[in-house]
Amino acid sequence: MAKIAIVDDNKEQRETNTIRLRLFLKELHSEIEVSDIFPFEKYSDYYGYIDSENIIALVIDEKLYNDSQLDKAPVEYNGSDLVGYIRERYKYIPIFTLTNFPEDQILQDKINEYDYIFSKKEFTIKQVEIINRACQRYLEENQKELSQVDDLTRKIASGKGEANDIERLKALQIKLSIPFSFDLKDREEWLIEYEKQITALEELKFKLEKKLNK
């Protein structure tokens, strides 16, 4: 099942906002689930978390470095730092901030990295409607683009592809984070690479189907 992740170092606020988000999503008849986490010590841990937990959107607090939790020390970064790192791989995943300091200058300097900036004092069903719509668009867009990748890959592997088809495929591969080599000289090499591509594509489709709960 697809999930929205709430990342916040304040346990009480994180759990409260998780409950509120779940209730609002239920009112909207959405089947998207909610996961909440204390910030990871390392940026790199978020990639595995997003993939393994079927995360399709993130709601991130800005002041992530204030609190500790059990054996976990406060992290040494803020929400806007984390967003920049996540965008390196997941360029189009919906990301929101839920903060008590929406006018914070550091946050405002990176406003273009976010889909929306929400104040914790004004977190209502109206804001959740925005989050829910963004999640649906993200899933639908990925589904369409996976189909385009499949069509273009088959066309190029059959020897009928043109230069603009290769460029379009390359752009989609980068956007969807699918590995693929474009320095291929003949059709035989394309066919070999095509088999690798199909495997990667099927894995992505499987992940997407899990997110859509099909």
KEKE-785224 format. One record per residue: residue number from 1; y negated, x negated, z of N, C-alpha, C in turn. Coordinates in steps of 0.02 Angstrom, whole numbers, plus 50000, padded with zeros to 5 digits. Each point is the difference from the previous one (the first is absolute). Example, Ala and Ser with C-alpha at 12.3 -4.5 7.8 and 13.67 -1.06 7.14 Angstrom:
2
[1,[50284,49340,50390],[49941,50045,50000],[49940,49955,50000]] [2,[49947,50018,49964],[49941,49958,50003],[49945,50039,50037]] 
% end
This chain:
214
[1,[50060,49958,50000],[49940,50042,50000],[49937,49956,50000]] [2,[49951,50020,49961],[49937,49963,49998],[49963,50005,50066]] [3,[49966,49945,50019],[49966,49998,50064],[49929,49973,49994]] [4,[49958,50023,50045],[49934,49972,50011],[50004,49958,50063]] [5,[49973,49939,49998],[50002,49956,50058],[49932,49998,50034]] [6,[50001,50007,50066],[49940,49990,50041],[50007,49933,50035]] [7,[49952,49956,49989],[50000,49933,50031],[49942,49996,50049]] [8,[50016,49993,50065],[49947,49999,50051],[50027,49963,50061]] [9,[49959,49958,50030],[50022,49963,50058],[49996,50041,50065]] [10,[49961,50054,49999],[49993,50042,50059],[50056,50052,50000]] [11,[50048,49992,50046],[50060,50043,50000],[49982,50073,50009]] [12,[49956,50016,50046],[49983,50070,50013],[49967,50032,49939]] [13,[49951,49966,49970],[49967,50028,49941],[50048,50003,49941]] [14,[50042,49951,49993],[50048,49999,49944],[50048,50059,50004]] [15,[50027,50012,50059],[50047,50054,50008],[49966,50068,49995]] [16,[49938,50006,50025],[49963,50062,49995],[49985,50017,49928]] [17,[49977,49951,49962],[49983,50012,49930],[50062,50012,49957]] [18,[50056,49970,50020],[50063,50014,49965],[50020,50073,50008]] [19,[49994,50025,50061],[50017,50070,50013],[49953,50046,49961]] [20,[49936,49985,50001],[49951,50041,49964],[50014,50000,49925]] [21,[50014,49941,49973],[50013,49995,49928],[50063,50041,49982]] [22,[50052,49995,50040],[50061,50039,49987],[49986,50075,50001]] [23,[49962,50022,50049],[49985,50071,50006],[49960,50025,49940]] [24,[49950,49960,49980],[49958,50020,49943],[50041,50001,49935]] [25,[50043,49951,49991],[50043,49998,49940],[50046,50061,49999]] [26,[50025,50019,50058],[50043,50058,50004],[49962,50063,49980]] [27,[49937,50005,50022],[49958,50057,49981],[49989,50003,49925]] [28,[49999,49941,49969],[49989,49996,49927],[50066,50007,49962]] [29,[50055,50012,50036],[50067,50007,49969],[50022,49937,49964]] [30,[49978,49944,50026],[50019,49935,49972],[50064,49975,50034]] [31,[50044,49968,49961],[50062,49973,50028],[49993,49925,50015]] [32,[49941,49972,49991],[49989,49929,50014],[50005,49989,50076]] [33,[50036,49947,50019],[50008,49984,50071],[49947,49949,50021]] [34,[49996,49986,50065],[49951,49954,50027],[50035,49948,50043]] [35,[49983,49937,49990],[50027,49945,50040],[49941,49964,50032]] [36,[50007,49979,50063],[49945,49963,50031],[50026,49933,50027]] [37,[49959,49949,49993],[50021,49933,50022],[49942,49963,50033]] [38,[50018,49956,50046],[49954,49950,50027],[49994,49947,49945]] [39,[49942,49970,49991],[49991,49951,49946],[50050,49942,50004]] [40,[50027,49981,49942],[50045,49942,49997],[49960,49936,50011]] [41,[50034,49951,50029],[49968,49935,50010],[49982,49967,49934]] [42,[50047,50005,49951],[49991,49968,49935],[49985,50051,49946]] [43,[49953,49984,49957],[49985,50044,49942],[50062,50015,49959]] [44,[50041,49947,49989],[50057,50006,49955],[50050,50053,50022]] [45,[50001,50017,50065],[50048,50050,50025],[49984,50070,49973]] [46,[49939,50011,49978],[49981,50067,49975],[50035,50016,49934]] [47,[50012,49950,49958],[50032,50012,49936],[50069,50030,50009]] [48,[50040,49968,50043],[50067,50025,50013],[49999,50069,50032]] [49,[49952,50011,50045],[49993,50064,50033],[49983,50056,49950]] [50,[49953,49987,49956],[49980,50050,49951],[50058,50019,49954]] [51,[50038,49950,49978],[50056,50013,49956],[50058,50034,50035]] [52,[50019,49975,50058],[50059,50027,50034],[49989,50068,50030]] [53,[49938,50016,50019],[49986,50064,50032],[49971,50052,49951]] [54,[49999,49984,49935],[49974,50046,49949],[49929,50023,50015]] [55,[49958,49951,50017],[49930,50015,50016],[49961,50012,49935]] [56,[49965,50057,49995],[49961,50015,49940],[49925,50004,50015]] [57,[49981,49990,50063],[49929,49998,50019],[49995,49970,50069]] [58,[49942,49968,50014],[49989,49971,50065],[49933,50023,50029]] [59,[50001,50013,50065],[49939,50016,50037],[49993,49945,50052]] [60,[49949,49958,49992],[49994,49938,50039],[49937,50000,50042]] [61,[50008,49986,50065],[49943,49992,50044],[49964,49935,49982]] [62,[49935,49997,50012],[49963,49939,49984],[50007,49947,50055]] [63,[49992,50019,50062],[50004,49952,50056],[50072,49993,50023]] [64,[50037,49960,49965],[50072,49993,50014],[50015,49947,50053]] [65,[49951,49963,50022],[50012,49941,50040],[49984,50008,50075]] [66,[49990,50061,50024],[49980,50010,50069],[50058,50006,50049]] [67,[50053,50034,49982],[50053,50016,50047],[50065,49963,49986]] [68,[50040,49993,50053],[50068,49972,49994],[50049,50058,50013]] [69,[50064,49986,49988],[50051,50052,50011],[50065,49967,50021]] [70,[50022,50012,50062],[50060,49970,50027],[49998,49925,49990]] [71,[50046,49973,49959],[50002,49927,49990],[49959,49978,49939]] [72,[49961,50047,49972],[49961,49984,49940],[49927,49987,50019]] [73,[49976,49941,49982],[49931,49981,50015],[49953,50031,49949]] [74,[49936,50005,50015],[49951,50026,49951],[50002,49957,49937]] [75,[49991,50031,49943],[50000,49963,49936],[49932,49967,49991]] [76,[49996,49955,49951],[49938,49963,49989],[49964,50021,49936]] [77,[50007,50063,49981],[49966,50024,49940],[49979,50072,50011]] [78,[49954,50023,49958],[49979,50069,50004],[50028,50040,49941]] [79,[49988,50065,50000],[50028,50043,49949],[49979,49982,49929]] [80,[49937,49983,49992],[49975,49984,49933],[50030,49935,49973]] [81,[50019,49954,50045],[50036,49940,49979],[50069,50019,49973]] [82,[50033,50043,50037],[50067,50023,49981],[50000,50036,49933]] [83,[49951,50042,49990],[49996,50038,49937],[49996,49953,49940]] [84,[49960,49948,50005],[49995,49952,49945],[50067,49969,49983]] [85,[50040,49985,50052],[50066,49971,49988],[50047,50050,49967]] [86,[50000,50061,50025],[50044,50051,49972],[49983,50013,49926]] [87,[49935,50000,49984],[49979,50012,49931],[50023,49947,49951]] [88,[50018,49941,50025],[50025,49948,49955],[50064,50021,49966]] [89,[50041,50040,50034],[50062,50023,49970],[49998,50074,49981]] [90,[49974,50041,50045],[49998,50072,49989],[49929,50021,49983]] [91,[49981,49987,49938],[49930,50008,49980],[49976,50073,50002]] [92,[50046,50047,49992],[49979,50070,49993],[50026,50045,50055]] [93,[50034,49973,50049],[50024,50042,50055],[49940,50027,50039]] [94,[50000,50064,50018],[49944,50028,50037],[49994,49967,50069]] [95,[49939,49976,50015],[49987,49970,50066],[49937,50030,50029]] [96,[50005,50021,50062],[49944,50031,50036],[49990,49962,50065]] [97,[49939,50003,50026],[49989,49974,50067],[49981,50058,50044]] [98,[50026,49999,50061],[49984,50050,50051],[49973,49960,50058]] [99,[49935,50004,50012],[49967,49955,50047],[49946,50034,50041]] [100,[49987,49971,50057],[49943,50023,50041],[49935,49969,49977]] [101,[50005,49953,49952],[49941,49963,49978],[49993,50002,49924]] [102,[49991,50059,49971],[49997,50005,49926],[49941,49963,49969]] [103,[49948,49986,50039],[49941,49965,49974],[50003,49925,50011]] [104,[50055,49975,50026],[50008,49928,50012],[49986,49962,49936]] [105,[49959,49947,50004],[49978,49965,49940],[50058,49965,49965]] [106,[50046,49970,50037],[50057,49967,49969],[50041,50050,49960]] [107,[50008,50060,50029],[50037,50053,49966],[49963,50024,49938]] [108,[49935,50009,50006],[49959,50023,49944],[50000,49949,49943]] [109,[50004,49936,50016],[50001,49948,49948],[50062,50004,49956]] [110,[50053,50032,50026],[50063,50005,49963],[50016,50073,49984]] [111,[49950,50041,49996],[50010,50072,49991],[50037,50016,49935]] [112,[49992,49958,49949],[50034,50013,49936],[50075,49990,50003]] [113,[50025,49968,50053],[50072,49989,50007],[50035,50064,50024]] [114,[49960,50048,50026],[50029,50060,50030],[49992,50060,49954]] [115,[50045,50049,50010],[49990,50064,49967],[49947,50041,50037]] [116,[50004,50000,50067],[49950,50033,50041],[49996,49966,50068]] [117,[49941,50006,50031],[49990,49978,50069],[49989,50062,50042]] [118,[50045,50010,50050],[49996,50059,50043],[49981,49979,50071]] [119,[49960,50042,50032],[49984,49991,50071],[50053,50034,50042]] [120,[50023,49967,50053],[50049,50031,50044],[49973,50064,50033]] [121,[49934,50003,50007],[49968,50058,50031],[50000,50061,49954]] [122,[50011,49988,49936],[49997,50055,49951],[50064,50003,49958]] [123,[50057,49987,50033],[50064,50000,49965],[50030,50070,50004]] [124,[49989,50041,49948],[50022,50069,49999],[50045,50012,49939]] [125,[50019,50062,49991],[50044,50017,49943],[49965,49986,49933]] [126,[49934,50000,49999],[49964,49984,49938],[50014,49929,49978]] [127,[50000,49954,50048],[50016,49930,49983],[50073,49993,49980]] [128,[50044,50037,50032],[50072,49996,49984],[50013,50030,49931]] [129,[49962,50049,49979],[50007,50026,49932],[49985,49946,49949]] [130,[49950,49958,50014],[49984,49944,49956],[50057,49951,49997]] [131,[50028,49983,50058],[50057,49954,50004],[50060,50028,49962]] [132,[50015,50063,50011],[50058,50031,49968],[49993,50001,49924]] [133,[49940,50017,49975],[49989,50000,49928],[50008,49930,49970]] [134,[49975,49950,50035],[50005,49931,49976],[50074,49979,49997]] [135,[50039,50020,50049],[50072,49983,50000],[50036,50032,49941]] [136,[49985,50063,49987],[50032,50035,49944],[49982,49968,49933]] [137,[49936,49982,49992],[49979,49967,49938],[50036,49933,49991]] [138,[50006,49963,50055],[50032,49934,49998],[50073,50006,49978]] [139,[50036,50048,50028],[50070,50010,49982],[50007,50022,49927]] [140,[49958,50047,49979],[50003,50025,49932],[49983,49946,49949]] [141,[49950,49960,50016],[49979,49946,49955],[50056,49949,49993]] [142,[50032,49981,50055],[50054,49952,49997],[50059,50026,49959]] [143,[50014,50064,50007],[50055,50029,49962],[49987,49998,49925]] [144,[49939,50016,49980],[49981,49998,49929],[50003,49929,49973]] [145,[49975,49953,50039],[49998,49931,49976],[50069,49968,49996]] [146,[50045,50019,50044],[50068,49975,49995],[50032,50024,49935]] [147,[49986,50061,49980],[50026,50026,49937],[49971,49961,49941]] [148,[49935,49983,50003],[49968,49961,49947],[50031,49930,49996]] [149,[50014,49970,50057],[50032,49933,50000],[50068,50004,49966]] [150,[50038,50051,50016],[50067,50008,49970],[49994,50008,49924]] [151,[49955,50043,49977],[49991,50011,49928],[49978,49937,49963]] [152,[49951,49965,50029],[49974,49939,49968],[50053,49945,49999]] [153,[50038,49993,50054],[50051,49949,50003],[50054,50011,49947]] [154,[50021,50062,49992],[50050,50017,49949],[49973,49987,49930]] [155,[49936,50017,49989],[49970,49990,49934],[49996,49926,49982]] [156,[49978,49959,50049],[49993,49928,49987],[50069,49967,49992]] [157,[50048,50020,50042],[50067,49970,49995],[50034,50018,49934]] [158,[49982,50057,49970],[50030,50020,49936],[49969,49963,49941]] [159,[49946,49962,50012],[49967,49963,49947],[49944,50038,49967]] [160,[49983,50058,50025],[49948,50042,49970],[49932,49995,50036]] [161,[49998,49960,50052],[49938,49995,50038],[49946,49960,49964]] [162,[49938,50019,50013],[49942,49965,49973],[49963,49964,50056]] [163,[49949,49961,49981],[49964,49960,50049],[49969,50044,50055]] [164,[49971,50057,49980],[49969,50043,50051],[50052,50031,50047]] [165,[50062,50010,49975],[50053,50024,50044],[50017,49949,50054]] [166,[50002,49937,49981],[50015,49947,50048],[49944,49994,50052]] [167,[49938,50005,49978],[49944,49997,50046],[50000,50059,50049]] [168,[50016,50059,49974],[50003,50059,50043],[50057,49994,50051]] [169,[50058,49974,49977],[50056,49991,50044],[49983,49949,50054]] [170,[49968,49947,49980],[49981,49948,50048],[49954,50028,50054]] [171,[49952,50041,49980],[49953,50031,50048],[50036,50045,50049]] [172,[50048,50039,49974],[50038,50045,50043],[50045,49961,50048]] [173,[50029,49945,49975],[50043,49959,50042],[49961,49972,50059]] [174,[49940,49976,49985],[49958,49972,50053],[49982,50054,50051]] [175,[49981,50058,49975],[49979,50055,50044],[50057,50023,50044]] [176,[50062,50004,49972],[50057,50025,50037],[50040,49944,50034]] [177,[49976,49938,49993],[50032,49942,50032],[50072,49991,49977]] [178,[50012,50007,49933],[50066,49989,49972],[50000,49931,49966]] [179,[50047,49956,50020],[50002,49933,49968],[50023,50004,49928]] [180,[49967,49961,49957],[50019,50000,49929],[49968,49940,49966]] [181,[50037,49968,49954],[49973,49943,49963],[49974,50023,49932]] [182,[49940,49976,49983],[49971,50018,49935],[49997,49941,49952]] [183,[50030,49944,50019],[50001,49942,49956],[50067,49996,49962]] [184,[50018,50054,49967],[50064,50004,49965],[49988,49994,49925]] [185,[50044,49963,49966],[49987,49983,49930],[50040,50042,49950]] [186,[50056,50028,50019],[50038,50038,49951],[50032,50062,50033]] [187,[50030,50041,49956],[50027,50064,50023],[50059,49990,50048]] [188,[50040,49948,49990],[50056,49988,50045],[49976,49988,50071]] [189,[49946,49960,50006],[49972,49988,50066],[49974,50064,50031]] [190,[49969,50042,49957],[49974,50065,50024],[50057,50043,50026]] [191,[50057,50000,49966],[50057,50041,50021],[50028,49976,50067]] [192,[50003,49934,50008],[50023,49973,50064],[49952,50020,50056]] [193,[49936,49992,49986],[49950,50018,50050],[49999,50075,50012]] [194,[50015,50037,49947],[50001,50073,50006],[50052,50023,50052]] [195,[50058,49968,50000],[50052,50018,50049],[49974,49988,50072]] [196,[49964,49945,50009],[49972,49986,50066],[49948,50053,50018]] [197,[49961,50018,49949],[49947,50049,50009],[50028,50068,50021]] [198,[50054,50021,49967],[50030,50065,50015],[50023,50001,50073]] [199,[50029,49945,50023],[50022,49997,50070],[49942,50008,50047]] [200,[49945,49964,49987],[49941,50005,50042],[49970,50070,49997]] [201,[50001,50030,49941],[49972,50067,49991],[50042,50052,50037]] [202,[50065,49993,49997],[50043,50047,50035],[49990,49995,50076]] [203,[49989,49940,50024],[49988,49991,50072],[49934,50035,50020]] [204,[49950,49992,49957],[49936,50033,50014],[50007,50076,49997]] [205,[50036,50024,49951],[50011,50072,49995],[50036,50028,50061]] [206,[50049,49961,50024],[50037,50021,50059],[49953,50005,50060]] [207,[49956,49951,50008],[49953,50001,50056],[49953,50059,49994]] [208,[49977,50014,49938],[49955,50056,49990],[50034,50066,50014]] [209,[50063,50006,49979],[50036,50062,50013],[50010,50011,50075]] [210,[50010,49946,50037],[50005,50006,50072],[49935,50024,50030]] [211,[49944,49976,49972],[49935,50021,50025],[49988,50073,49986]] [212,[50024,50022,49942],[49991,50070,49981],[50053,50046,50031]] [213,[50048,49968,50035],[50054,50037,50034],[50041,50042,49951]] [214,[50014,49972,49941],[50040,50036,49951],[50074,49987,50012]] 
% end
